[in-house]
């Protein structure tokens, strides 16, 4: 196929109709396709009990109100997505970020913080599809953008366990280590969890400046679980970028 023929076909592909226009939803042009894709990936249920919520970036440089800039991501410019993944990278739910005050997520959640709204929106199919007894088998992980004490309490009342790193200004009770403490190898991280506490202690390896080698130290189980199961969304994002084709064309 020639390049001109490919560009002609590509220019005529549409995923929506004019009558589907919705001023309240910035992603209305791909909403039907997105819902269809969401149904396909959820048809087998949530078969993994370790789930994580995080953000993803789709590389995109065209003009659109959905384009975001995230300097910490490999693809700094693009469309931001929220994703719910298993620890092995399987995607269970996703949605397009349409702004901080996006009304399409539901009026009942607009009073919550953005991170809490995203988490509740992503796990809504899980909460509606399983009983409280079965929900107790699942464990949800998220980073400090989403973690708030009120969110963990709300999830705990629903019967869902959760663990996440938290920012210092969101908690009152703090325990800080000394700068020369042997457990500190980079920077201090705070964590909240409704699944486990300080005990049982899990051995982990950290680099010791005094010994100039990795030594074994005792850490709370919450940190070990978080490190083992949090990276599902990043793993999914990495695999998508490895599989995506590179199409070059004239600007």
Buried (B, 14 or more C-beta within 10 A) or exposed (E): EEEEEEEEEEEEEEEBEEEEEEEEBBBBBBBEEBEEEBEEEBEEEBEBBBBBBBBBBBEBEEEEEBBBEEEEBEBEBBBBBBBBBBBEBBBBBBBBBBEEEBEBBEEEBEEBBBBBBBBBBBBBBBBEEBEEEEBEEBBBBBBBBBBBEEBBEBBEEEBBBBBBBBEEEBBEEEEEEEEEEBEEEEEEEBBBBBBBEEEEEBEBEBEBEEEEEEEEBEBBBBBBBBEEBBBBBBBBBEEEBEEEEEEEEEE
